[in-house]
Amino acid sequence: MKVLPFTLLIPDGKSMLSERVELPHFYQHMHHHNEYEITWVEQGEGTLLVGNNMHSFRSGDIFLIGTNVPHVFKSNPEYFKMKDRLKVKACSLYFNLSGILSGLFQLPEMYVLRSFLNQNKQGFQIPGRYTADIANLMLRLHNASGVDVLLQLLVLLNQLKEMSPHLLPLSNDVYSSDLNANEGVRFDAIINYIMQNFNSQITLEDVANEAHMTPQAFCRYFKKHTGNTFVTFLNEIRINDACKSLLTGKHKDRISGVAYQVGFNSLTNFNRAFKSVVGQSPKAYINAYHHVSKGSSLTTV
């Protein structure tokens, strides 16, 4: 999938880019670039769309995204409301094995790290119990200078390699660049429209009109480029948002309230979609979360 090619400007005298940002919200367009990306979400909540998959993100999460994998960190709707004055913060590292670093990664001693990165081209999330250590290594690299930058990069990548069995894959899909630049812009507009309106009663006809297609043509187009039907994709986004809301609700009627809040027009449809996406009912999901949370607090006392 080719969506908005993104060119990163590596500063003169540098072989990679490490940056820390503070913004009202994350860059909101689906894009890809030649570099591997490691992003630590220091502050912010939303949905990460990567290839054909989606994952919730929140403060503290860390992700590695492979080269030329389409992705976007979609901040939650409240980050776009001026009155809330919310901010996102992130520390990101970008490096290209085929660029200025190619000589380093072609060394025999780098074979294991090179293989590790090649095997994880689709990306992964760092499990929560390791994020503090990885965040600390990212800060050390960000603050390093001279040859220490390269040393810190190797330490960081080696640490990630050591936790290979525990990494959480972002996707098992293999991507093909079958959209030209113009199609990429159209596809990005479709995704943006869905993300901005999923919690209202949007229909297939609404999105097809936005794409200037007939509903039948849009269904074929959407399935071809996402691997999902429109309804499946829409339900996954709604349920993804519902999962976050269910764990913060305080009222007995929170399940029905969340169902309508994320765009479903009946509790029955919500429960059916929730079980299809999550594998359990909303009530079981809440109970399982609190059971795990209680167990974690007991073990840390």
C-alpha positions as CSV (number, residue, x, y, z in Angstrom):
1,M,0.0,0.0,0.0
2,K,1.5,3.3,-1.0
3,V,0.1,6.2,1.1
4,L,1.6,9.6,1.2
5,P,5.4,9.1,0.9
6,F,7.1,10.9,3.8
7,T,10.6,12.2,3.4
8,L,12.6,12.6,6.6
9,L,15.3,15.2,6.7
10,I,18.3,13.7,8.5
11,P,20.4,16.7,9.9
12,D,23.8,17.3,8.5
13,G,26.5,15.4,10.3
14,K,24.0,12.8,11.6
15,S,23.3,9.2,10.4
16,M,19.8,9.0,12.0
17,L,17.1,11.2,13.4
18,S,16.0,11.3,17.0
19,E,13.4,13.9,17.9
20,R,11.1,14.8,20.8
21,V,7.9,16.6,20.0
22,E,5.1,18.3,21.8
23,L,2.0,19.0,19.7
24,P,-1.8,19.4,20.0
25,H,-2.2,16.0,18.2
26,F,-0.1,13.6,16.2
27,Y,0.4,13.9,12.4
28,Q,-3.0,12.7,11.1
29,H,-2.4,11.3,7.7
30,M,-1.6,7.7,6.7
31,H,2.0,7.7,5.5
32,H,5.2,5.6,5.0
33,H,8.9,6.2,4.9
34,N,12.1,4.4,4.1
35,E,13.3,4.4,7.7
36,Y,12.6,2.1,10.6
37,E,10.7,4.1,13.3
38,I,10.7,3.6,17.0
39,T,8.2,5.8,18.8
40,W,7.7,6.2,22.5
41,V,4.4,7.9,23.2
42,E,5.3,10.0,26.3
43,Q,1.8,11.5,26.5
44,G,-1.3,10.9,24.4
45,E,-4.1,8.4,23.6
46,G,-5.5,7.2,20.3
47,T,-5.5,4.5,17.7
48,L,-2.5,3.3,15.7
49,L,-3.4,2.2,12.2
50,V,-0.6,0.2,10.7
51,G,-1.1,-1.5,7.4
52,N,-4.5,-3.3,7.7
53,N,-4.4,-3.4,11.5
54,M,-5.3,-1.1,14.4
55,H,-4.1,-0.9,18.0
56,S,-4.9,1.4,20.9
57,F,-2.1,3.5,22.2
58,R,-1.7,5.4,25.4
59,S,1.0,7.3,27.4
60,G,4.0,5.1,27.9
61,D,3.5,2.8,24.9
62,I,6.5,2.1,22.5
63,F,6.2,0.8,18.9
64,L,8.7,-0.2,16.2
65,I,7.3,0.3,12.7
66,G,9.1,-1.2,9.7
67,T,10.3,0.5,6.5
68,N,7.6,1.6,4.1
69,V,4.8,0.2,6.3
70,P,1.8,2.6,6.0
71,H,0.8,3.9,9.4
72,V,-0.7,6.8,11.4
73,F,-1.0,7.6,15.0
74,K,-4.6,8.9,15.2
75,S,-5.1,11.0,18.3
76,N,-8.5,10.7,20.1
77,P,-11.1,13.2,19.0
78,E,-10.7,15.3,22.2
79,Y,-7.2,16.3,21.1
80,F,-8.8,18.2,18.2
81,K,-11.0,20.3,20.5
82,M,-9.5,23.7,21.2
83,K,-11.2,24.0,24.6
84,D,-9.5,20.9,26.0
85,R,-6.0,22.2,25.3
86,L,-4.6,18.7,25.3
87,K,-1.1,17.9,24.1
88,V,0.7,14.9,22.9
89,K,4.4,14.2,23.5
90,A,6.6,11.6,21.8
91,C,10.2,10.6,21.4
92,S,10.9,9.0,18.0
93,L,14.0,7.5,16.4
94,Y,14.3,7.0,12.6
95,F,17.1,5.0,11.0
96,N,17.6,3.5,7.5
97,L,19.6,0.3,7.0
98,S,20.0,1.1,3.3
99,G,21.2,4.6,3.8
100,I,24.3,6.0,5.5
101,L,24.2,3.2,8.0
102,S,24.3,0.5,5.4
103,G,28.1,0.0,5.8
104,L,27.7,-0.6,9.6
105,F,24.9,-3.1,9.2
106,Q,26.7,-5.1,6.5
107,L,29.5,-5.9,8.9
108,P,29.6,-9.7,9.9
109,E,29.1,-8.8,13.5
110,M,25.9,-7.1,12.7
111,Y,24.3,-10.1,11.1
112,V,22.1,-11.0,14.1
113,L,20.7,-7.5,14.5
114,R,20.2,-7.1,10.8
115,S,18.3,-10.4,10.7
116,F,16.2,-9.3,13.7
117,L,15.1,-6.1,12.0
118,N,14.4,-7.9,8.7
119,Q,12.3,-10.5,10.6
120,N,10.2,-7.7,12.2
121,K,9.6,-5.5,9.2
122,Q,5.9,-5.3,10.0
123,G,6.6,-3.9,13.4
124,F,5.9,-4.7,17.0
125,Q,4.9,-3.2,20.3
126,I,7.1,-3.4,23.4
127,P,5.3,-5.2,26.3
128,G,4.4,-2.9,29.2
129,R,6.9,-4.4,31.6
130,Y,9.8,-3.5,29.3
131,T,8.8,0.1,28.3
132,A,10.6,1.9,31.1
133,D,13.9,0.3,30.2
134,I,13.5,1.0,26.5
135,A,12.3,4.6,27.1
136,N,15.5,5.2,29.2
137,L,17.7,3.9,26.3
138,M,15.8,6.1,23.8
139,L,16.5,9.1,26.0
140,R,20.2,8.2,26.3
141,L,20.4,8.0,22.6
142,H,18.6,11.3,22.1
143,N,21.0,13.1,24.4
144,A,24.1,11.4,23.1
145,S,26.6,12.9,20.7
146,G,29.4,11.8,18.4
147,V,30.3,8.1,18.3
148,D,28.2,7.5,21.4
149,V,25.0,7.9,19.2
150,L,26.0,4.8,17.3
151,L,26.9,2.9,20.5
152,Q,23.5,3.8,22.1
153,L,21.7,2.6,18.9
154,L,23.4,-0.7,19.1
155,V,22.6,-1.1,22.8
156,L,19.0,-0.2,22.1
157,L,18.6,-2.6,19.2
158,N,20.4,-5.4,21.0
159,Q,18.0,-4.9,24.0
160,L,15.1,-5.2,21.6
161,K,16.5,-8.4,20.1
162,E,17.0,-10.0,23.5
163,M,13.3,-9.6,24.2
164,S,12.2,-11.1,20.9
165,P,10.0,-13.8,22.3
166,H,8.0,-11.2,24.2
167,L,7.4,-8.6,21.4
168,L,3.9,-8.1,20.3
169,P,3.5,-8.1,16.4
170,L,1.6,-5.2,15.0
171,S,0.6,-7.2,11.9
172,N,1.2,-10.4,10.0
173,D,0.4,-8.8,6.7
174,V,2.8,-8.4,3.8
175,Y,2.2,-5.0,2.1
176,S,2.3,-4.3,-1.6
177,S,2.6,-0.8,-3.1
178,D,-0.5,-1.1,-5.3
179,L,-1.7,2.5,-4.8
180,N,-0.2,5.3,-6.8
181,A,0.3,8.7,-5.2
182,N,-3.1,10.1,-6.2
183,E,-4.9,6.9,-5.0
184,G,-2.9,7.2,-1.8
185,V,-4.4,10.7,-1.2
186,R,-7.9,9.4,-1.8
187,F,-7.4,6.4,0.4
188,D,-6.0,8.7,3.2
189,A,-9.1,10.9,2.8
190,I,-11.4,7.9,3.2
191,I,-9.6,6.7,6.4
192,N,-9.7,10.2,7.8
193,Y,-13.4,10.5,7.1
194,I,-14.1,7.2,8.9
195,M,-11.9,8.1,11.9
196,Q,-13.6,11.4,12.3
197,N,-17.2,10.1,12.0
198,F,-17.2,6.5,13.2
199,N,-19.1,7.5,16.4
200,S,-22.0,8.9,14.3
201,Q,-24.5,6.9,12.2
202,I,-22.3,6.8,9.1
203,T,-23.3,4.4,6.4
204,L,-21.7,2.7,3.4
205,E,-23.4,5.2,1.2
206,D,-21.9,8.1,3.1
207,V,-18.4,6.9,2.8
208,A,-18.9,5.9,-0.9
209,N,-20.1,9.4,-1.6
210,E,-17.0,10.8,0.1
211,A,-14.9,8.7,-2.2
212,H,-17.0,9.6,-5.2
213,M,-17.8,6.0,-5.9
214,T,-20.9,3.8,-6.1
215,P,-21.4,1.7,-3.0
216,Q,-20.6,-1.5,-5.0
217,A,-17.4,0.0,-6.4
218,F,-16.4,1.3,-3.0
219,C,-16.8,-2.1,-1.4
220,R,-14.5,-3.7,-3.9
221,Y,-12.0,-0.9,-3.6
222,F,-12.0,-0.9,0.2
223,K,-11.7,-4.7,0.4
224,K,-8.8,-4.7,-2.1
225,H,-6.7,-2.2,-0.2
226,T,-7.5,-3.1,3.4
227,G,-8.3,-6.8,3.3
228,N,-11.5,-6.0,5.3
229,T,-15.0,-5.1,4.4
230,F,-16.1,-1.6,5.3
231,V,-18.5,-2.8,8.0
232,T,-15.7,-5.0,9.6
233,F,-13.3,-2.1,9.6
234,L,-15.8,0.3,11.0
235,N,-16.8,-2.1,13.8
236,E,-13.2,-2.7,14.7
237,I,-12.6,1.0,15.1
238,R,-15.8,1.4,17.2
239,I,-14.9,-1.5,19.4
240,N,-11.4,-0.4,19.8
241,D,-12.7,3.0,21.1
242,A,-15.3,1.2,23.2
243,C,-12.6,-0.9,25.0
244,K,-10.9,2.3,26.2
245,S,-14.2,3.8,27.4
246,L,-15.4,0.7,29.1
247,L,-12.4,0.6,31.4
248,T,-12.9,4.2,32.5
249,G,-16.7,4.2,33.1
250,K,-18.0,4.4,36.6
251,H,-21.7,3.8,36.1
252,K,-23.7,0.6,36.0
253,D,-25.1,1.5,32.6
254,R,-21.7,2.2,31.1
255,I,-22.0,-0.7,28.6
256,S,-25.2,0.6,27.0
257,G,-23.8,4.2,27.2
258,V,-20.6,3.3,25.5
259,A,-22.5,1.3,22.8
260,Y,-24.3,4.4,21.6
261,Q,-21.4,6.7,22.2
262,V,-19.2,4.8,19.7
263,G,-21.9,4.7,17.0
264,F,-24.0,1.6,17.5
265,N,-27.7,2.0,17.3
266,S,-28.6,-1.0,19.5
267,L,-27.0,-2.8,22.4
268,T,-27.6,-6.1,20.7
269,N,-25.5,-5.1,17.7
270,F,-22.8,-3.7,20.0
271,N,-22.6,-6.9,22.0
272,R,-22.4,-9.1,18.9
273,A,-19.7,-6.9,17.3
274,F,-17.8,-6.7,20.5
275,K,-17.6,-10.5,20.9
276,S,-16.6,-10.9,17.3
277,V,-13.7,-8.5,17.6
278,V,-12.6,-9.1,21.2
279,G,-13.6,-12.7,21.7
280,Q,-15.7,-12.1,24.8
281,S,-18.6,-10.0,26.0
282,P,-18.2,-6.4,27.2
283,K,-19.0,-7.5,30.8
284,A,-16.5,-10.3,30.7
285,Y,-13.9,-7.9,29.2
286,I,-14.4,-5.5,32.1
287,N,-14.3,-8.3,34.7
288,A,-11.1,-9.8,33.2
289,Y,-9.4,-6.4,33.2
290,H,-10.2,-5.7,36.8
291,H,-9.2,-9.2,37.8
292,V,-5.7,-8.7,36.2
293,S,-5.4,-5.2,37.7
294,K,-6.2,-6.5,41.1
295,G,-3.7,-9.4,40.8
296,S,-1.0,-6.9,39.6
297,S,-1.6,-4.6,42.6
298,L,-1.4,-7.6,45.0
299,T,1.9,-8.8,43.6
300,T,3.5,-5.4,43.8
301,V,2.6,-4.8,47.5
